[in-house]
Amino acid sequence: MTEAVIVATARTPIGRAFRGALNATHGADMTAHAIAAALQRARIEPAEIEEVVIGCGYPEGATGGNVARHGALRAGIPVQSAAVTVSRFCASGLEAIAGAAKRIVIDGVPVAVAGGVESISLVQPTVNRNHYRNAWLEEHTPGIYATMIETADLVAARYGVSRQAQDEFALESQRRTAAAQQANRFADEIVPITTMQSVTDKATGETRLEQVTLARDEGNRPDTSAEGLAKLKPVREGQFITAGNASQLSDGASACVMMSSAEAARRGLTPLGAFRALAVAGCEPEEMGIGPVFAVPRLLSRMCLTVDDIDLWELNEAFASQSIYCRDRLGIDPAKLNVNGGAISIGHPFGMSGARLVGHVLLEGRRRGAKRAVVTMCVAGGMGAAGLIEIA
């Protein structure tokens, strides 16, 4: 039986949206940086790539025009190779990994690159919302248009997730990431990038471009305290979500090199692991954050596994409220969940995150001697996605 394996992974550091080092870096450039580094790590020539699959939450503007194709060409992959951009909002990077795996298993693609990218800085301020709302949906399924913060507040209120519990979860995320950075546990995945940052002089208002080199994720706040989190005002008056217990808007890109296990053996490459399956499920749009509660059981049932069979979990921390609910409802051991922190502390470039989590759990799983891992995402519109990875 053909199986799809991942032989290398690489990513940019994650930059803070709008104020961070990647705030003026084009999506094609970030994508190319991750692709080129992953190919180098896999010892694969660009001309050997048949297909590039890149996920992007908002594939327009600086990440538009089929950013997968743009990034592939920018990385030196020849015009004879193909590329496709896929979008399932926050699960886009995970969807890309699954899509490449299917191309390998079903269509016999010898070598593929899969990953994700997002430039919140360059795209979100000018997202095209012309004719965005549909009259029938507004009448019959108004929750489809709820903002992500509204959905997170609703989950907290509906399922009794207290502000204190959310802040405690966020604090632990910050602590775990700080410890991981101190132990250099992200070094095997991050490839420093030199780029131009847009900097605004506070005194004059003048904006200029400055060359910077970003070598590590810049969103983590290791000095976070319980007292500091408690002092933050909710985004919505009287509600739960604050800047401290929600994921950070971020920029970045990630890529994995994938092939069949037979192809890896022929090349003398040792896989990091295999992508086994993806399951996606829907839920009520206004509580989109609990999507993993429905996707994970579907995945585990199809693979004849239980929660206890999974050694490591990466559950994207869109918000602490939904992360806590999903963790507790699924019965995930906190010691196995987001062991190096998550999006609250590291950042969440929408299309990148799923691919980043796959790469990270493969490397962390090898360090820990883990066998199986699940990467799961909540998705705008009311969905959850879950992918099963077997670690080599």
N, C-alpha and C positions, 0 to 999 in steps of 0.2 A: 504493500500500500504506500502510495506517495504521501509524504508529509512535508509541510512547509516549515523550514527552520530559519532562525535569525542568526546570522553569523557576525554581525557587527552593529553597533549603535553609536550615534554621536548627536550632540545637540549644541545649540548656542547656549550661553548663559541666559537666564531670563531677566529681562529689563523691566523696570517700572514703566508703565504706560505714561506718556506725556512728559514726564520729567526725567526719565531714565536714559541710559546710554544708547538704547536702540530706537529712540523716539523719531529718528529721521531715516532709519534704515528700511529700504524697500523690501517688500515681501520676497521678491525673487532673489535678492541678495542673501537674506537670512536662510531661505530654502537651499540655495546653492552652497552656502557655507556648511550646513549640516550634511548635505548629500556628499560633498567632496570629502569631508572628514570621515564619514562612514565608509566610503569606498576605499579610502587610503587604509583605514584600519582593517578592512576585509581583504586587502591586497587584490582588489578588482579594478580592472581598467574601465573607464567610462563607456567605451564602445561595446562592452559586454552586457550592458543593461538593455533589456528589451522593453521594460515597462516601468514607469514611475507613477506612483499613486500618492497624492498628497491631500490631506484633509485640511479644510479651512472653514471656520465658522461663518465668516463674512467674505466670500470670494468676490470682492469688487474693489475698485480703486487700486491701491498699492498691492493688493492680493487678488486682483481680478485678472480677466483675460486668460483663464486657465493657468494659474500661478504654478501648477505642477510642471507644465511645459516650459514656462519661462525660467523657473528655477533649475530645471534639468539642463537646458541649453546654457544657462549661466554657469553651471557646474562643469561644463565641458562634455556633457553627454551628447553624442552626435544627433543630427536631425533625423536619422533613420530610426531612432528609438522613439517610443510612444510615451505619452503622459496624460494623466487624467486627474482632475481635481474633484474631490467628493466632499459633501457637506451634510453632516448631521449635527450641526451646531457644536456643542461641547464634546460630543463623541466623534467628531470628524477624524481625528488622528487615529483613534482605535478602529474606526470604520475603514480607514486606509490600510492599516495593517491586515485586517481581515480580508479586504478586497484583494490585496496582493497575494495573500495565502491561497485564496480561491483560484486566482489566475495560475498559480504554480501547480496546485493539485489537480484542477479540472482541465486547464488549457495547456499545461506542459511548458509554461514560461520558465526558461532556465534560470535567469537571475533578474530580480526586481528590486526596486527601492520603494519603501513606503514610509510615510511620516506625516507631519503636520506643521502648519505655520499660522501665525496670527500677528498682525500689526494693528493692535488697538489704537495706537497713537496716530497712525496715518489714515485709518479707515473709519473708526467709530464716529468721529466728529462730523463726518459728511456722508454717513450711510444714507442711501436712497430710500426714503419712506414715502415717495409719491404713490398714491393709490394703495397704501399698505393694508388698510382694513377692508374686510369683506362684510357686506351688510348681513348676510345670512349667518355667518359665524358670530358676528357681534350680537345677534339676537339669540342664537341657540347655544353657542359655546363661548361666552364672553371671556372665560378664563384663558383662552388661547392668546389673548392680548395683555395678560397681566405681566407686569415687569418681574424680573427675577427676584428683586427684593420683596415685592408683594407676595410672591409664592413662598419665599422663605419665612416671612412673618406669619403667613397663614399656617404653614406646617408647624411652626413653633406653638401657635395658639391652639390649633386643632388637636395636636397630639401631646400637649403639655410639656414641651421642652422649654425649661426656664431660661431666663437671661443668664443666670449664674452658671448653669450647666454649659451653655454655649460659650461663655467666656472661659470657663475651665478647659473646655475642649480646645479653644483657640490658643490658650496659653501653652498647653501641652504640645500643640503643633509647632509653635515657635521654639519651645525648648528642644524638641527632637531635631528640628532643622539646625539649630545652633550647634548641637552636639555633633550632628553629621558633618557640618561644615568644618568644625574644629578637628574632626577625625579624618577629614579629606575624603569622605565617602562619595562625593559627587564627581571627583576628579576623573574617573574612568569614563564618564559620559560627556562631560563638558569640554568643548573646544573653544578657547578664547577667541574673540573676534575684535578686530580693529576697524572702526567705522567712524562716521561723522555724527556728532550729537548736536542737536539744536539747543542752544543755551540762550536764555533771556536775561538780560541785565535788569535786576529789580529796580535800580535807580533810574535808568533811562528808558526802560522798556524796549531797548534795542535787542534784536535777535541775531545771533551769529552761529556759524557752524564751527565746532571744535573737534579735532581728532581725539578719540578716546579708545582705549583698549579695555574691554569688559572680559574679565576672567572668571567671575563667579556670579551666582544669582544675587541680585541686589535688593530683593524685597524683604528678606528676613530681618526681623527686629529683635535681636537677642536680649535687649534690655526690657522687653515687655514684662509687665508685672500684673498681678491680679488687680491691684489697686488702680493701675492705669487703665486697664480694660473697663473696670466698673465705672470710671468717670466719663467714658465716652457716651455722647448722646446718640440715641437711635436715629437712623436716617429718617424714619417716619415717626412722628410724635406719638408717644405712648406704646410703641412697638418694641421689637427685639433686636433687629439687625443694626450693627454698628460697623464702622470701618475696621474694628478690631476682630470681629468674629465672622467676617465674610472674606471670600477669596479676593486677591488683588488683581486689578486690571493690569495686564502685562503684555509684553512683546517677546516673540521667540520662535524658534523652529527646531524640529527634531527629525531624524531620519534613521531608518534601519535598512540594512542590506539583507535580502531574503532569497532563498533558493530551496530546492528540494534537498532532502537529506542525502540522496544519492549523488547529487551534484556537489554537495559539500564534501562528501567522502572522496569523490573523484579529484577534487582540488586539494585535498589534504587539509581542509578547514575543520576546526572544531566548533560546532554550533554553540551559541549561548543557550539556546532552547528552541522549542517548537511552539507554534501557534496552533492550538487544537480546535477551538470553536468560538463562535460569537452568538450570543442570543440578545434579542432586543424585544422589549415589551412596552406597551403604552399604559398610561395612567391618566387621571384627571389633569387637564392642563394647569389648573390653578394651584396644584400641589406637585408640580413637575419634579421637585427635588427628591421625591420618594421613589422615582422610577426604578432604581436598583433593587428595591424590595420585590419587584415583579420580574425583572430580568434575571437576577441571580438564581432563583429557584428553577426557572426554565432552563438555564444553562446547566446547572448541576444535575437536574433530572435527566436531561438528554445524555449527559456524560456518565450517568450512574454514579454520581458522587454526592457527598454531603458537605455541609459547611466545615465539619471537623476534618475532612480530607484535604483542606486547603491550608497550606503552610504560611502563605503571605497574601495579604489583601492590600490593594491600592484603590481606595474609594475616593474619588475626586472631591475635595473639600470646597464645593461651591459655596456652601454656607455651613456653619457649625450646626444649625438647627436640623437640616436635612441629613447631615453626616451622622449625628447622634441617633436620629430616628432610624435610619437605615442600619446602622451598627447594631442597635438593640433589637430591632425587629428581626433581623437576620440571625442574630445570635453570634456575632463575630467577636472573637477574643480581642480586646483592645491591644494586647501585647503583639498581635499579629497584624494590626491595622496601621497603615501609613507610618511605618516604623521610623522613617526619617522625616516626618512631617509631611504636610501636603500643601494644597493651593492657598490656604490661609496664610502660611508663612513663606512659601516659595514663589507663589504667583500662578496665574491661570490664563495663559494665552489660549483662547478657546480651542482653536483647531490643532494646536500643538499638544495639549495636555495628554490626551489619550496615548499618543505615540511616545511621549516622554515617560509616561508611567510604565509602558511596556518595556522600554529600554532600561528604566531604573530597576524594576522588579526583577528583571533577568540578572542584572549585575549584583544587586543586593541578595537575591536568592542564592547565587553561587557563593557569595561570602558566607552565608548562613547555612549552606548545605540543604536548602529547601528543595522540594520536589515539584510542588504545584503552586501556582499563584493565580489570582483572579484580579483583573483590572475592571473596575466598573465606574460608569459615569451616569449622572442625571442629565437630561436633555430638555432644552426649551421646547415648549409645545406639549409636554407631558409624555416623556419616554424615559426609559432606562436602557443602558447597554452594558453587557458584561462579556468579557473575553477570558478564556482559559488558556494559560500558558504553562507548558511543562518545561521546567528548568533543567538544563543539561548538567 
